[in-house]
């Protein structure tokens, strides 16, 4: 007969709720940041590198630490 561990399910649900709560806080912080940008008159932000594309080898080398 299959069984369900009640305590284990309670712990998993609490952990899921905590993780989701942290994600909501993170999203709220991002929203406040962008609303602050908008209030300051900012309409667009120019990025030096397109975040949707993988970095090239040259870009990777420029951001990696080089041991002396």
JOKASUL-V215582 format. One record per backbone hydrogen bond with DSSP energy under -0.5 kcal/mol. NH is the residue of the N-H (numbers start at 1). CO is the residue of the C=O. E is the energy in kcal/mol with one decimal. If there is no record, write none. Layout:
# JOKASUL-V215582
<<NH	CO	E> <NH	CO	E>>
This chain:
# JOKASUL-V215582
<<6	4	-0.9> <9	5	-2.0> <10	6	-2.4> <11	7	-2.5> <12	8	-2.4> <13	9	-2.5> <14	10	-2.4> <15	11	-2.3> <16	12	-2.5> <17	13	-2.5> <18	14	-2.3> <19	15	-2.4> <20	16	-2.5> <21	17	-2.4> <22	18	-2.2> <23	19	-1.9> <24	20	-2.4> <25	21	-2.3> <26	22	-2.2> <27	23	-2.5> <28	24	-2.6> <29	25	-2.1> <30	26	-2.1> <31	27	-2.5> <32	28	-2.5> <33	29	-2.1> <34	30	-2.4> <35	31	-2.6> <36	32	-2.2> <37	33	-2.0> <38	34	-2.3> <39	35	-2.6> <40	36	-1.7> <41	38	-1.7> <42	37	-2.5> <47	45	-0.5> <51	49	-0.6> <53	50	-1.5> <60	56	-2.4> <61	57	-2.4> <62	58	-1.8> <63	59	-1.2> <64	60	-1.2> <67	65	-0.6>>
